[in-house]
């Protein structure tokens, strides 16, 4: 531990050393958090598991943990200094922001509070939360809002996370529009998809809502309750069939965890 007598000659040196250790601590924390990246835990070698214009989705029944996993994926992108747009069609901006705080707290609770707070403050400018009413959401409206943000130099996303998108019979037209927009603007897009207990999945465990649109998605991750555990399983994407062990959601934190000792 370095100590200085804070006379006028040492103040500048103290500030330099403090800044050095602060940056070093934040870098170590980001490296540790990268090891908790759910995509890497699932066996993907890189976070860029699908190309610009690509789609990924988290599938689960209501209340199983879709939003928590989506937020954890979003935070992993933020830790890579990517600009993240979170769109909620169910919750308010305040509630979404609380989701981020809670997941971030669980991810960093074993670390020094000062380092965690510094990382949180540097992360926030890379995130923008946007809400729509389900019936008021459309690709033209989203493009209009994005144009306004970009033209005012407020925010330009690299990854979009959409929570609550209605996957119904008419979903293909909206998805096609989003796909075109994502390709034109070099965006990656993640969704949550609500499945239902009474519905039997189709071929390759693809849910009925996606039977005619599955080809638009590069990655599909499914949460499956089994007793007190929630299994995390890739049903479409590069990690499918890997030797990596099945992952679980921790019921106390709703974070992805590796079940191996």
MIKEKOL-224482 format. One record per atom (N, C-alpha, C): residue in three letters; x negated, y negated, z. Coordinates in steps of 0.001 Angstrom, whole numbers, padded with zeros to 6 digits, always signed. Atoms other than C-alpha are relative to their C-alpha. Layout:
BEGIN
ALAXYZ
...
This chain:
BEGIN
UNK-000852+001203+000000
UNK+000000+000000+000000
UNK-000882-001246+000000
UNK+000781+001224+000092
UNK-001463-003336-001080
UNK+000642-001092+000844
UNK-000520+001078-000838
UNK-001120-006252+001296
UNK-000788-001265-000303
UNK+000638+001271+000275
UNK-001885-009929+000764
UNK+000398-001014+001066
UNK-000339+001154-000821
UNK-002112-012976+002968
UNK+000512-001043-000976
UNK-000653+000821+001013
UNK+000324-015208+001138
UNK-000345-001474+000127
UNK+000411+001387+000115
UNK-001695-018380+001010
UNK+000202-000452-001421
UNK-000244+000541+001333
UNK-001556-020618-002013
UNK-000802+000719-001071
UNK+000851-000667+000979
UNK-004388-018693-003682
UNK+000510+001396-000363
UNK-000415-001384+000211
UNK-002601-015343-003398
UNK+001429+000166-000509
UNK-001400-000104+000403
UNK+000986-016151-004337
UNK+000128+000521-001422
UNK-000081-000417+001396
UNK+000396-015752-008075
UNK-000358+001476-000139
UNK+000415-001398+000069
UNK-001443-012463-007576
UNK+001072+000909+000582
UNK-001077-000782-000620
UNK+001335-011192-005291
UNK+001154+000191-000985
UNK-001098-000081+000959
UNK+003945-011984-007958
UNK-000333+000963-001125
UNK+000413-000894+001084
UNK+001932-010152-010633
UNK+000084+001450+000440
UNK-000008-001369-000506
UNK+001504-007047-008467
UNK+001429+000475+000246
UNK-001390-000361-000256
UNK+005170-007081-007406
UNK+000730+000315-001298
UNK-000633-000221+001291
UNK+006299-007361-011013
UNK-000477+001317-000615
UNK+000561-001243+000550
UNK+003962-004510-012015
UNK+000662+001219+000626
UNK-000589-001152-000669
UNK+005300-002127-009377
UNK+001504+000094-000254
UNK-001426-000014+000306
UNK+008877-003162-010113
UNK+000250+000632-001365
UNK-000148-000572+001341
UNK+008480-002357-013818
UNK-000344+001474-000005
UNK+000407-001399-000059
UNK+006669+000874-013010
UNK+001093+000854+000635
UNK-001064-000738-000683
UNK+009433+001945-010612
UNK+001210+000178-000885
UNK-001160-000081+000892
UNK+012167+001157-013128
UNK-000267+000982-001136
UNK+000369-000928+001069
UNK+010287+003071-015833
UNK+000087+001442+000485
UNK-000063-001354-000567
UNK+009966+006107-013551
UNK+001454+000435+000188
UNK-001407-000318-000205
UNK+013673+005929-012720
UNK+000671+000343-001320
UNK-000597-000279+001303
UNK+014656+005784-016392
UNK-000462+001353-000528
UNK+000522-001298+000434
UNK+012402+008766-017087
UNK+000711+001137+000740
UNK-000699-001020-000791
UNK+014031+010729-014254
UNK+001442+000151-000461
UNK-001389-000047+000468
UNK+017502+009804-015501
UNK+000098+000657-001375
UNK+000009-000629+001321
UNK+016553+010915-018998
UNK+000019+001522+000126
UNK-000017-001442-000233
UNK+015985+014397-017564
UNK+001402+000492+000352
UNK-001383-000345-000313
UNK+019636+014302-016442
UNK+000948-000272-001155
UNK-000823+000250+001174
UNK+020853+013393-019917
UNK+000805+001258-000311
UNK-000807-001204+000208
UNK+023797+015784-020420
UNK-000269+000689-001324
UNK+000267-000622+001299
UNK+022928+016314-024075
UNK-001265+000850+000051
UNK+001227-000786-000124
UNK+019426+017472-023186
UNK+000237+001219+000875
UNK-000339-001149-000835
UNK+020828+019683-020448
UNK+000768+001047-000795
UNK-000759-000933+000835
UNK+023110+021205-023093
UNK-000870+000696-001031
UNK+000902-000676+000912
UNK+020072+022180-025110
UNK-000343-000776-001255
UNK+000350+000815+001155
UNK+019940+019374-027676
UNK-001376-000619+000216
UNK+001365+000493-000137
UNK+016370+018276-028359
UNK-000064-001512+000038
UNK+000010+001454+000065
UNK+017263+014650-028986
UNK+001401-000532+000218
UNK-001300+000625-000216
UNK+020036+012246-028113
UNK+000711-000279-001324
UNK-000592+000245+001319
UNK+020554+011540-031812
UNK+000380+001333-000631
UNK-000368-001347+000422
UNK+022332+014847-032301
UNK+000885-000010-001236
UNK-000685+000099+001276
UNK+024376+013564-035213
UNK-000355-001342-000635
UNK+000482+001183+000716
UNK+023688+010935-037878
UNK+000888-001217+000226
UNK-000818+001208-000007
UNK+024917+007376-038114
UNK+001255+000282-000828
UNK-001260-000342+000629
UNK+028576+007646-039021
UNK+000553+001317+000490
UNK-000424-001293-000519
UNK+028805+010920-037107
UNK+000959-000126+001167
UNK-000979-000067-001083
UNK+031509+011936-034637
UNK-000371+001111+000981
UNK+000092-001012-001045
UNK+031281+013780-031338
UNK+001209-000141+000907
UNK-001181+000075-000868
UNK+034010+014617-028831
UNK-000152+000897+001221
UNK-000102-000775-001233
UNK+034588+015849-025284
UNK+001442+000458+000127
UNK-001344-000579-000046
UNK+037587+018198-025041
UNK+000280+000567+001387
UNK-000401-000577-001286
UNK+039477+019109-021876
UNK+001462-000305+000272
UNK-001352+000309-000462
UNK+042864+019255-020216
UNK-000029-001255+000875
UNK-000105+001197-000833
UNK+044095+016288-018193
UNK-000611+000250+001372
UNK+000543-000054-001348
UNK+042165+015624-014993
UNK-001199+000892+000192
UNK+001124-000935-000131
UNK+039269+017970-015741
UNK-001349-000721+000040
UNK+001263+000727-000069
UNK+036538+015340-016255
UNK-000481-000592-001310
UNK+000397+000544+001303
UNK+036572+014025-019836
UNK-000628-001381+000127
UNK+000492+001376-000102
UNK+036131+010372-018876
UNK-001333-000051+000728
UNK+001260-000008-000752
UNK+033398+011123-016339
UNK-001163+000426-000888
UNK+001068-000450+000885
UNK+031380+013045-018927
UNK-000258-001030-001094
UNK+000166+001039+001022
UNK+032006+010366-021565
UNK-000840-001154+000539
UNK+000759+001089-000618
UNK+030676+007709-019176
UNK-001454+000415+000221
UNK+001379-000464-000187
UNK+027631+009846-018366
UNK-000756-000013-001327
UNK+000615+000067+001324
UNK+026937+010155-022096
UNK-000308-001448-000385
UNK+000198+001415+000307
UNK+027364+006392-022475
UNK-001179-000577+000781
UNK+001117+000478-000808
UNK+024957+005684-019602
UNK-001325+000512-000547
UNK+001230-000540+000583
UNK+022378+007976-021200
UNK-000419-000821-001219
UNK+000312+000875+001139
UNK+022623+005844-024359
UNK-000503-001358+000484
UNK+000421+001285-000548
UNK+022304+002680-022283
UNK-001426+000060+000543
UNK+001360-000144-000523
UNK+019157+004013-020608
UNK-001033+000042-001131
UNK+000869+000038+001173
UNK+017743+004289-024141
UNK+000043-001375-000678
UNK-000115+001387+000480
UNK+018477+000559-024588
UNK+000871-000128-001254
UNK-000947+000108+001097
UNK+021231+001253-027109
UNK+001186-000864+000423
UNK-001167+000829-000275
UNK+024162-001139-027366
UNK+001248+000876-000070
UNK-001140-000904-000139
UNK+027255+000717-026184
UNK+001308-000786+000086
UNK-001357+000544-000080
UNK+030863-000257-026887
UNK+000901+001092+000541
UNK-000942-000947-000592
UNK+033342+001524-024610
UNK+001406-000517-000257
UNK-001384+000370+000304
UNK+036926+001420-025883
UNK+000932+000911+000792
UNK-000973-000777-000771
UNK+039700+002513-023523
UNK+001404-000330-000472
UNK-001402+000167+000374
UNK+043264+003076-024631
UNK+000921+000384+001146
UNK-000779-000402-001173
UNK+044374+004130-021145
UNK-000192-000942+001188
UNK+000340+000707-001225
UNK+042585+002070-018491
UNK-000375-001456-000256
UNK+000388+001408+000075
UNK+041866-001588-017749
UNK-001521-000126-000019
UNK+001446+000257-000023
UNK+038418-003157-018099
UNK-000551+000239+001404
UNK+000455-000159-001377
UNK+038144-003209-014301
UNK-000161+001474+000372
UNK+000069-001421-000342
UNK+038884+000513-013983
UNK-001146+000687-000735
UNK+001115-000580+000753
UNK+036419+001421-016739
UNK-001326-000398+000630
UNK+001232+000472-000636
UNK+033734-000722-015090
UNK-000272+000766+001296
UNK+000161-000775-001232
UNK+034362+001140-011818
UNK-000488+001416-000300
UNK+000490-001312+000416
UNK+033852+004455-013624
UNK-001516-000045-000189
UNK+001435+000127+000250
UNK+030428+003262-014754
UNK-000778-000157+001307
UNK+000686+000207-001280
UNK+029479+002057-011273
UNK-000081+001285+000802
UNK-000038-001230-000792
UNK+030536+005315-009670
UNK-000949+001051-000561
UNK+000881-000989+000612
UNK+028732+007557-012149
UNK-001458-000429+000171
UNK+001363+000497-000185
UNK+025625+005345-011999
UNK-000471+000203+001441
UNK+000358-000202-001409
UNK+025684+005496-008190
UNK-000390+001446+000261
UNK+000307-001410-000236
UNK+025774+009296-008183
UNK-001302+000406-000687
UNK+001227-000325+000715
UNK+022963+009429-010743
UNK-001239-000525+000712
UNK+001182+000682-000558
UNK+020674+007110-008766
UNK-000028-000035+001524
UNK-000113+000149-001455
UNK+021688+007615-005110
UNK-001231+000481+000762
UNK+001201-000480-000684
UNK+018446+009428-004265
UNK-001201-000920-000240
UNK+001089+000916+000315
UNK+016362+006523-005579
UNK+000099-001275+000832
UNK+000051+001263-000721
UNK+015345+003228-004047
UNK+001093-000942-000506
UNK-001122+000865+000377
UNK+018302+000813-004007
UNK-000445-001168-000871
UNK+000473+001161+000752
UNK+016237-002085-005312
UNK-000287+000375-001450
UNK+000291-000455+001358
UNK+014983-000113-008315
UNK+001285+000302-000769
UNK-001269-000334+000640
UNK+018476+001193-009055
UNK+000763-001274-000381
UNK-000714+001249+000278
UNK+019989-002301-008806
UNK-000636-000758-001159
UNK+000686+000676+001102
UNK+017334-003722-011130
UNK+000326+000665-001333
UNK-000343-000719+001226
UNK+018022-001001-013692
UNK+001439-000294-000400
UNK-001414+000294+000274
UNK+021770-001619-013391
UNK+000153-001374-000639
UNK-000110+001361+000520
UNK+021337-005344-014017
UNK-000554-000108-001412
UNK+000560+000066+001351
UNK+019159-004780-017080
UNK+000821+000825-000997
UNK-000822-000851+000850
UNK+021614-002173-018404
UNK+001276-000704-000455
UNK-001304+000611+000273
UNK+024788-004276-018255
UNK+000086-000796-001299
UNK-000118+000763+001249
UNK+023967-006631-021184
UNK+000125+000876-001242
UNK-000078-000912+001146
UNK+023829-003568-023456
UNK+001374+000674-000116
UNK-001311-000647-000013
UNK+027420-002559-022630
UNK+001107-001021-000193
UNK-001175+000855+000167
UNK+030719-004055-023769
UNK+001228+000888+000105
UNK-001235-000767-000189
UNK+034135-002800-022633
UNK+001131-000703-000732
UNK-001123+000536+000765
UNK+037138-003273-024896
UNK+001229+000879+000247
UNK-001223-000782-000240
UNK+040731-002207-024230
UNK+001056-000318-001062
UNK-001160+000132+000888
UNK+043747-001649-026452
UNK+001162+000740+000640
UNK-001146-000862-000254
UNK+047261-000430-025897
UNK-000004+001057-001099
UNK+000063-001097+000962
UNK+047569+002937-027599
UNK+000723-000353-001289
UNK-000794+000304+001194
UNK+050297+001739-029936
UNK-000557-001195-000768
UNK+000558+001175+000663
UNK+048298-001404-030740
UNK-001370+000225-000600
UNK+001338-000285+000513
UNK+045081+000330-031745
UNK+000052+000390-001469
UNK+000134-000382+001406
UNK+044117+000524-035411
UNK-001415-000349-000440
UNK+001351+000274+000506
UNK+040915+000519-037427
UNK-000136-001450-000452
UNK+000130+001414+000379
UNK+041613-002920-038997
UNK-000115-000936+001211
UNK+000090+000853-001196
UNK+042173-004429-035519
UNK-001369+000139+000665
UNK+001322-000210-000576
UNK+038963-002854-034231
UNK-001061-000714-000830
UNK+000975+000669+000865
UNK+037008-004119-037229
UNK+000070-001516+000171
UNK-000162+001448-000204
UNK+038462-007600-036679
UNK-000677-000449+001291
UNK+000636+000357-001282
UNK+037347-007630-033036
UNK-001520+000100-000094
UNK+001451-000166+000138
UNK+033886-006326-033915
UNK-000594-001146-000814
UNK+000478+001117+000830
UNK+033507-008997-036602
UNK-000091-001271+000831
UNK+000015+001184-000866
UNK+034423-011701-034072
UNK-001202+000029+000945
UNK+001117-000124-000938
UNK+031847-010390-031584
UNK-001339-000230-000695
UNK+001269+000117+000726
UNK+029087-010174-034200
UNK-000226-001417-000506
UNK+000153+001345+000557
UNK+029774-013555-035810
UNK-000332-001030+001072
UNK+000321+000905-001102
UNK+029554-015222-032390
UNK-001274+000424+000737
UNK+001241-000508-000580
UNK+026375-013279-031631
UNK+000200+000415+001456
UNK-000318-000459-001347
UNK+028055-011785-028557
UNK-000412+001451+000201
UNK+000306-001422-000172
UNK+027679-008065-029142
UNK+000082+000717-001340
UNK+000016-000830+001209
UNK+026789-005621-031911
UNK-000330+001429+000414
UNK+000214-001346-000544
UNK+027232-001954-030923
UNK-000797+000907-000934
UNK+000661-001075+000736
UNK+025148+001040-031963
UNK+000731+001329+000202
UNK-000762-001202-000321
UNK+027283+003704-030268
UNK+001356-000441+000560
UNK-001342+000306-000500
UNK+031052+003617-029646
UNK+000558+001221+000717
UNK-000653-001057-000772
UNK+032830+005680-026986
UNK+001479-000370+000122
UNK-001443+000282+000018
UNK+036616+005887-027412
UNK+000706+000989+000915
UNK-000690-000826-000990
UNK+038621+007187-024444
UNK+001504-000216-000128
UNK-001449+000098+000079
UNK+042311+007961-024917
UNK+000549-000094-001406
UNK-000476+000038+001382
UNK+042495+008059-028708
UNK+001056+001092-000202
UNK-001084-000991+000142
UNK+045798+009796-029632
UNK-000233+000956-001171
UNK+000201-001009+001036
UNK+045032+012992-031514
UNK+001333+000705-000252
UNK-001319-000541+000336
UNK+048411+013703-033087
UNK+000010+000436-001465
UNK-000128-000507+001367
UNK+049730+014935-036429
UNK-000524-000983-001041
UNK+000397+001022+000966
UNK+048908+011643-038127
UNK-001424-000489+000213
UNK+001312+000467-000413
UNK+045353+011465-036793
UNK-000991-000109-001161
UNK+000991-000050+001070
UNK+043533+012209-040063
UNK-000244-001336-000682
UNK+000152+001292+000677
UNK+044221+008845-041669
UNK-000818-000964+000853
UNK+000742+000888-000895
UNK+042962+006920-038613
UNK-001451+000443+000130
UNK+001367-000508-000106
UNK+039920+009182-038251
UNK-000803-000288-001267
UNK+000685+000289+001269
UNK+039073+008744-041935
UNK-000428-001462-000057
UNK+000347+001419-000047
UNK+039189+004973-041447
UNK-001152-000282+000938
UNK+001088+000174-000961
UNK+036973+005180-038383
UNK-001310+000559-000546
UNK+001190-000614+000589
UNK+034561+007478-040226
UNK-000641-000947-001015
UNK+000506+000939+001002
UNK+034245+005004-043078
UNK-000640-001212+000659
UNK+000546+001149-000720
UNK+033722+002107-040669
UNK-001327+000353+000667
UNK+001222-000423-000688
UNK+031122+004075-038681
UNK-001164+000139-000972
UNK+001071-000145+001000
UNK+029150+004912-041823
UNK-000456-001362-000515
UNK+000332+001330+000530
UNK+029317+001343-043150
UNK-000802-000824+000995
UNK+000661+000797-001023
UNK+028118-000082-039831
UNK-001076+000781+000762
UNK+001064-000838-000595
UNK+025655+002741-038953
UNK+000253+000260+001482
UNK-000398-000252-001376
UNK+027521+003679-035786
UNK+000148+001489+000258
UNK-000367-001325-000471
UNK+027790+006900-033811
UNK+001236-000166+000880
UNK-001266+000142-000725
UNK+031226+007540-032284
UNK+000295+001271+000794
UNK-000437-001090-000887
UNK+032262+009714-029321
UNK+001457-000222+000382
UNK-001407+000049-000405
UNK+035876+010534-028411
UNK+000221+000931+001197
UNK-000559-001025-000874
UNK+037760+012256-025643
UNK+001236+000560-000693
UNK-001170-000649+000593
UNK+040355+014775-026795
UNK+000698+000814+001084
UNK-000771-000712-001023
UNK+043078+015983-024470
UNK+000597+001283-000583
UNK-000579-001279+000395
UNK+043909+019668-024836
UNK+001104+000365+000986
UNK-001128-000383-000839
UNK+046852+021507-023294
UNK-000082+001479+000372
UNK+000101-001355-000531
UNK+047046+024615-021163
UNK+000780+001014-000837
UNK-000884-000946+000680
UNK+049887+026177-023161
UNK-000389+000243-001463
UNK+000373-000134+001397
UNK+048189+025767-026559
UNK-001165+000979-000173
UNK+001066-000954+000306
UNK+046073+028551-028008
UNK-000915-000602-001059
UNK+000926+000569+000988
UNK+042927+027262-029756
UNK-000036+000840-001274
UNK+000095-000698+001266
UNK+042376+028161-033381
UNK-001364+000639-000203
UNK+001262-000618+000361
UNK+039359+029559-035194
UNK-001174-000766+000608
UNK+001196+000586-000628
UNK+035999+028946-033429
UNK+000347-000881+001194
UNK-000424+000722-001194
UNK+037916+027612-030405
UNK+000331-001475-000278
UNK-000363+001375+000362
UNK+038865+024435-032305
UNK+001453-000245+000414
UNK-001382+000259-000440
UNK+041977+022829-030719
UNK+000907-000331-001174
UNK-000977+000231+001065
UNK+045158+022467-032749
UNK-000032-001425-000530
UNK+000019+001404+000422
UNK+044805+018683-032793
UNK-001048-000278-001069
UNK+001101+000230+000936
UNK+041637+019050-034871
UNK-000050+001008-001138
UNK+000065-001090+000987
UNK+042550+021962-037118
UNK-000209-000513-001427
UNK+000175+000557+001341
UNK+042642+019675-040177
UNK-001060-001099-000046
UNK+000977+001094-000048
UNK+039949+017227-039038
UNK-001333+000427+000607
UNK+001213-000471-000670
UNK+037255+019398-037449
UNK-001258-000281-000812
UNK+001186+000220+000835
UNK+034951+018887-040441
UNK-000566-001405+000151
UNK+000496+001367-000217
UNK+034681+015191-039510
UNK-000933-000083+001199
UNK+000764+000028-001240
UNK+033006+016113-036206
UNK-001258+000848-000099
UNK+001262-000735-000031
UNK+029371+017099-035866
UNK-000182+000765+001297
UNK+000179-000610-001323
UNK+029570+017936-032133
UNK+001322+000007+000755
UNK-001172-000125-000870
UNK+032402+019229-029933
UNK-000435+000686+001292
UNK+000356-000528-001315
UNK+031888+019800-026204
UNK+001283+000227+000779
UNK-001242-000357-000677
UNK+034572+021575-024184
UNK-000237+000228+001494
UNK+000033-000227-001446
UNK+035203+021487-020418
UNK+001065+001047+000330
UNK-000913-001102-000280
UNK+036746+024716-019165
UNK+000032+000317+001493
UNK-000108-000352-001424
UNK+038031+025131-015576
UNK+000030+001515+000171
UNK-000014-001425-000346
UNK+037358+028542-014068
UNK-000160+000098+001505
UNK+000038+000032-001460
UNK+038261+028838-010401
UNK-000313-001407+000470
UNK+000408+001309-000499
UNK+036517+025982-008579
UNK-001051-000657-000898
UNK+001035+000522+000888
UNK+034005+025512-011391
UNK+000580-000552-001287
UNK-000345+000533+001312
UNK+034215+023480-014582
UNK-001201+000231-000905
UNK+001090-000332+000904
UNK+032077+024926-017362
UNK-000073-001006-001145
UNK+000244+000895+001122
UNK+030547+022698-020035
UNK-000546+000848-001143
UNK+000377-000900+001086
UNK+030373+024505-023373
UNK+000051-000727-001339
UNK+000028+000571+001342
UNK+029369+023392-026853
UNK+000682+000960-000962
UNK-000698-000873+000953
UNK+031810+024774-029435
UNK-000304-000375-001448
UNK+000476+000359+001336
UNK+030404+022888-032403
UNK-001195-000921+000151
UNK+001184+000838-000085
UNK+026952+021409-032882
UNK-001265+000818+000070
UNK+001296-000651+000093
UNK+023259+022178-032905
UNK-000366+000896+001144
UNK+000405-000800-001155
UNK+023067+023643-029408
UNK+000825+001267+000149
UNK-000858-001170-000130
UNK+025768+026244-029970
UNK-000806+001269-000228
UNK+000683-001270+000154
UNK+024470+029759-029486
UNK-001419-000010+000511
UNK+001363+000047-000514
UNK+021248+028617-027817
UNK-000111+000877+001235
UNK+000243-000821-001179
UNK+019656+030510-024969
UNK+000150-000801+001284
UNK-000132+000839-001185
UNK+020286+027595-022627
UNK+001193+000462+000824
UNK-001099-000488-000833
UNK+022433+028592-019627
UNK+001219-000909-000045
UNK-001225+000774-000081
UNK+026035+027487-019310
UNK-000133-001060+001086
UNK+000064+001095-000965
UNK+026330+024142-017554
UNK+001329-000133+000727
UNK-001198+000239-000794
UNK+028813+023067-014903
UNK+000131-001487+000284
UNK-000212+001326-000572
UNK+030386+019827-013745
UNK+000028+000144+001508
UNK-000018+000004-001454
UNK+029658+019146-010093
UNK+001344-000575+000452
UNK-001333+000499-000371
UNK+033162+018822-008546
UNK-000026-001211+000921
UNK+000074+001140-000920
UNK+031955+016274-005991
UNK-000390-001290-000697
UNK+000462+001189+000707
UNK+030359+013891-008501
UNK+000503-000063-001444
UNK-000425-000128+001393
UNK+031776+015088-011859
UNK-001152-000244-000972
UNK+001151+000098+000858
UNK+028232+015012-013245
UNK-000404+001387-000485
UNK+000482-001269+000518
UNK+026747+017718-015446
UNK-001143+000491+000861
UNK+001097-000588-000767
UNK+024520+020080-013493
UNK-000367+001348-000610
UNK+000495-001307+000470
UNK+022413+023090-014391
UNK+000236+000997+001104
UNK-000317-000957-001068
UNK+023677+026150-012467
UNK-001181+000857+000436
UNK+001147-000806-000385
UNK+020237+027760-012407
UNK-000658-000590+001243
UNK+000623+000515-001220
UNK+018419+027486-009013
UNK-001165-000905-000292
